[in-house]
Amino acid sequence: MKYLLMILCILTLVACKQKQASNFDQHVVLENDKVTVTEFVGSPGGDVCGEGMHSHPPHLNVLLTDAKVKVMLPDGKIITQNLPAGATFWSGAETHSVKNTGNVPVKSYIIVTKN
């Protein structure tokens, strides 16, 4: 019984460490035959809308909080942006890495249409 409890504690610690290693959260808030709406929350210093260099299909982005971010493109170009809550913009298919350079979490919706 002690061994089972020890294994359970170790597995819990490993799961907590893996959760801490990811410094952003995402979950689908709406999905139907027309759209998928995913909410992203990026911690300060962490990823904002995906882990590391990643890709998105064409999408609408709606910022739910102010955002101070650093965007890195595959060619190494870096773009810094300070955007207000409510900023809404369309992006074509893209590959990038986005880091939260602010002091508070960045929260956004990414809305992808379906054909």
Backbone bond lengths (Angstrom), bond angles and torsions (degrees), N, CA, C in turn:
res aa  C-N    CA-C-N  psi(-1)  N-CA   C-N-CA  omega(-1)  CA-C   N-CA-C  phi
1 M - - - 1.448 - - 1.540 111.00 -
2 K 1.359 116.07 -39.17 1.460 119.27 178.33 1.522 110.56 -62.27
3 Y 1.336 116.75 -38.55 1.463 120.40 -179.67 1.519 111.09 -66.70
4 L 1.319 116.79 -39.21 1.460 120.82 178.35 1.527 110.33 -63.46
5 L 1.327 116.19 -43.09 1.458 120.53 178.40 1.531 111.01 -64.60
6 M 1.352 117.00 -40.48 1.456 120.87 178.80 1.533 110.52 -64.23
7 I 1.312 117.89 -43.05 1.467 121.50 178.72 1.522 110.48 -63.55
8 L 1.326 116.39 -41.64 1.465 120.81 178.24 1.530 110.71 -61.62
9 C 1.331 117.44 -42.14 1.472 121.23 177.76 1.529 111.23 -63.77
10 I 1.323 116.83 -43.06 1.468 120.72 179.62 1.522 110.45 -63.14
11 L 1.325 116.98 -44.70 1.474 119.95 178.82 1.516 111.37 -63.11
12 T 1.316 117.29 -37.81 1.473 120.68 177.53 1.524 110.58 -64.58
13 L 1.325 117.42 -43.85 1.469 121.11 178.07 1.520 111.64 -62.08
14 V 1.328 117.20 -42.22 1.470 121.31 178.71 1.522 109.85 -62.57
15 A 1.332 116.93 -44.46 1.471 120.34 -179.96 1.525 110.53 -62.95
16 C 1.332 117.45 -40.94 1.474 120.55 178.58 1.522 111.05 -65.19
17 K 1.325 117.78 -41.47 1.463 121.64 178.11 1.517 110.77 -61.05
18 Q 1.347 116.98 -43.10 1.468 120.17 -179.86 1.515 110.12 -64.17
19 K 1.317 118.65 -38.69 1.459 122.13 178.11 1.527 109.86 -64.80
20 Q 1.349 117.28 -40.23 1.461 120.66 179.29 1.519 111.19 -68.40
21 A 1.324 118.31 -32.67 1.458 121.83 -178.25 1.521 110.32 -63.50
22 S 1.322 116.98 -32.67 1.456 120.96 176.89 1.519 107.35 -87.49
23 N 1.333 116.98 117.92 1.450 119.60 -177.28 1.522 111.64 -103.89
24 F 1.318 115.66 29.62 1.452 120.56 169.47 1.521 107.97 -146.90
25 D 1.310 115.44 158.88 1.459 121.12 -179.87 1.518 107.66 -127.89
26 Q 1.305 116.31 144.58 1.458 120.02 175.12 1.509 109.41 -142.11
27 H 1.338 114.78 144.17 1.456 119.59 172.16 1.523 109.43 -156.31
28 V 1.300 114.97 149.16 1.466 121.88 -179.73 1.524 107.91 -77.31
29 V 1.338 115.99 125.05 1.466 120.32 179.30 1.524 111.60 -100.04
30 L 1.341 116.68 -19.66 1.461 121.14 177.03 1.515 108.95 -157.47
31 E 1.312 115.75 133.53 1.464 119.63 172.74 1.520 107.81 -146.33
32 N 1.322 114.46 131.22 1.456 120.87 174.56 1.523 108.20 -145.91
33 D 1.322 118.12 -163.92 1.469 120.19 -177.66 1.530 112.78 -75.98
34 K 1.332 118.13 -6.26 1.470 122.07 -178.32 1.534 113.66 -106.33
35 V 1.347 117.34 -40.33 1.467 120.91 -174.08 1.528 111.60 -144.72
36 T 1.344 113.51 160.94 1.465 121.89 165.09 1.519 106.54 -124.26
37 V 1.326 116.40 125.52 1.466 122.12 177.57 1.529 107.29 -111.79
38 T 1.331 115.43 118.75 1.459 120.79 -179.68 1.512 109.15 -115.84
39 E 1.334 115.87 130.74 1.455 121.09 175.84 1.532 108.37 -93.47
40 F 1.324 115.24 132.19 1.462 122.15 176.80 1.522 108.36 -118.34
41 V 1.324 116.46 138.54 1.461 121.96 173.70 1.522 107.36 -130.04
42 G 1.330 115.91 117.36 1.464 121.39 -178.79 1.515 111.45 -109.91
43 S 1.312 116.92 124.08 1.466 122.28 178.83 1.530 110.91 -70.30
44 P 1.333 117.47 156.88 1.461 119.56 175.24 1.534 110.72 -54.64
45 G 1.338 115.81 131.83 1.453 121.39 -178.00 1.513 114.36 81.32
46 G 1.317 116.65 -5.36 1.457 120.89 -175.91 1.508 113.52 -105.55
47 D 1.324 114.51 179.79 1.461 121.57 177.03 1.522 109.51 -69.75
48 V 1.343 116.08 153.03 1.460 120.86 -174.83 1.523 112.55 -104.82
49 C 1.321 117.94 -45.40 1.475 119.36 -171.62 1.522 112.93 -135.28
50 G 1.287 117.73 19.79 1.455 123.32 -179.85 1.512 107.95 162.04
51 E 1.315 117.02 161.83 1.458 120.07 -175.28 1.519 111.33 -89.08
52 G 1.348 115.94 123.39 1.460 120.38 178.43 1.525 111.54 59.19
53 M 1.331 115.91 -150.30 1.469 120.98 176.83 1.522 107.36 -73.26
54 H 1.331 116.65 124.46 1.464 121.60 -176.26 1.531 109.22 -148.89
55 S 1.317 116.09 172.50 1.473 121.03 -177.53 1.516 111.06 -124.27
56 H 1.341 113.91 152.52 1.462 122.66 173.53 1.526 108.55 -128.52
57 P 1.329 117.35 146.91 1.469 119.20 167.82 1.534 107.68 -74.15
58 P 1.332 119.16 174.51 1.469 119.73 175.72 1.536 109.53 -52.08
59 H 1.352 116.10 139.27 1.462 118.63 -174.26 1.526 112.23 -159.36
60 L 1.332 114.15 162.01 1.456 123.12 172.10 1.519 106.91 -101.65
61 N 1.337 117.13 132.57 1.456 121.68 178.73 1.527 108.19 -114.48
62 V 1.336 116.39 130.27 1.462 122.10 177.82 1.521 107.67 -123.67
63 L 1.331 116.63 117.18 1.462 120.54 178.37 1.520 109.87 -81.84
64 L 1.326 116.10 126.95 1.460 121.58 179.27 1.525 111.31 -94.73
65 T 1.341 116.16 -13.10 1.466 122.39 177.11 1.530 108.00 -136.25
66 D 1.320 115.68 166.60 1.461 118.74 169.77 1.523 107.60 -60.43
67 A 1.328 116.46 150.98 1.465 120.17 -178.10 1.520 110.51 -139.19
68 K 1.308 114.64 125.93 1.459 122.15 171.67 1.521 104.37 -115.54
69 V 1.352 115.96 110.78 1.466 119.52 -171.46 1.523 112.03 -135.10
70 K 1.331 113.76 159.82 1.465 122.28 172.54 1.521 106.15 -120.96
71 V 1.327 115.37 121.21 1.464 121.87 -179.57 1.525 108.00 -104.57
72 M 1.330 116.89 128.10 1.462 120.76 175.14 1.523 108.20 -114.16
73 L 1.330 115.34 128.17 1.459 122.11 179.31 1.525 110.06 -93.63
74 P 1.341 118.11 161.80 1.467 120.68 -178.10 1.531 114.00 -56.83
75 D 1.341 117.37 -28.49 1.468 119.87 -179.87 1.532 112.65 -82.07
76 G 1.347 116.92 2.83 1.458 121.45 178.71 1.518 114.39 94.11
77 K 1.330 117.57 -9.58 1.466 120.73 178.70 1.523 109.21 -62.97
78 I 1.343 115.80 137.92 1.464 121.74 179.86 1.524 109.06 -117.64
79 I 1.324 115.23 133.06 1.458 122.34 178.75 1.526 107.46 -123.32
80 T 1.335 117.53 126.18 1.462 120.36 174.50 1.522 108.03 -103.70
81 Q 1.331 115.27 140.26 1.458 120.05 -177.70 1.521 110.34 -139.21
82 N 1.327 114.97 142.82 1.463 122.99 170.16 1.523 105.76 -120.58
83 L 1.320 116.23 110.44 1.458 121.26 -174.31 1.527 110.30 -121.34
84 P 1.339 117.26 142.62 1.466 119.80 -179.47 1.528 111.95 -83.50
85 A 1.318 115.41 156.67 1.460 120.15 171.46 1.528 108.27 -55.11
86 G 1.311 116.82 139.18 1.461 121.25 -178.83 1.513 113.21 96.07
87 A 1.341 117.49 -15.11 1.468 119.45 177.79 1.532 108.28 -58.50
88 T 1.308 115.53 133.64 1.459 122.00 -176.67 1.518 107.75 -133.38
89 F 1.335 116.69 130.96 1.457 119.10 -178.75 1.521 110.91 -151.77
90 W 1.323 114.30 151.31 1.461 123.00 177.69 1.524 108.68 -95.31
91 S 1.312 116.43 137.97 1.465 121.58 175.43 1.512 108.70 -128.88
92 G 1.320 115.61 136.51 1.457 119.54 171.80 1.521 108.82 -71.16
93 A 1.325 116.23 -179.96 1.469 119.80 176.15 1.518 107.96 -55.63
94 E 1.332 116.72 135.74 1.456 119.06 -175.68 1.521 110.99 -152.23
95 T 1.323 113.51 157.83 1.460 122.35 172.40 1.514 106.61 -124.02
96 H 1.331 115.95 132.57 1.463 120.70 -178.05 1.527 110.29 -165.49
97 S 1.320 115.04 173.45 1.458 123.75 168.40 1.524 104.95 -125.64
98 V 1.332 117.43 133.09 1.465 120.40 -178.17 1.527 108.53 -127.41
99 K 1.336 116.42 122.85 1.464 122.74 179.71 1.523 110.27 -112.76
100 N 1.318 115.66 139.87 1.457 122.60 174.34 1.520 107.89 -79.84
101 T 1.319 117.81 110.92 1.462 121.94 179.63 1.524 112.06 -97.63
102 G 1.320 116.41 4.59 1.463 120.68 179.54 1.519 112.32 -88.83
103 N 1.331 114.64 -172.99 1.465 121.82 -177.80 1.525 113.56 -101.32
104 V 1.317 116.92 -3.83 1.471 121.14 -178.42 1.526 109.16 -130.45
105 P 1.333 117.68 159.31 1.469 119.91 178.35 1.529 111.90 -60.49
106 V 1.324 115.29 147.18 1.467 122.83 173.87 1.522 107.04 -104.66
107 K 1.327 115.94 128.99 1.461 121.38 -178.69 1.526 108.42 -122.45
108 S 1.336 116.47 132.75 1.465 120.02 -179.55 1.517 110.78 -149.57
109 Y 1.324 114.54 161.53 1.469 122.28 169.95 1.516 107.54 -109.21
110 I 1.310 116.59 135.09 1.463 122.29 168.47 1.522 106.40 -112.88
111 I 1.324 114.55 124.21 1.467 121.44 -175.01 1.523 108.04 -114.35
112 V 1.318 115.20 119.42 1.475 122.05 -178.84 1.517 107.71 -113.65
113 T 1.337 115.58 126.47 1.464 119.27 178.27 1.526 109.87 -84.08
114 K 1.322 114.42 154.44 1.463 121.12 178.45 1.525 108.01 -113.70
115 N 1.318 116.15 147.86 1.477 119.97 178.69 1.501 110.86 -88.41
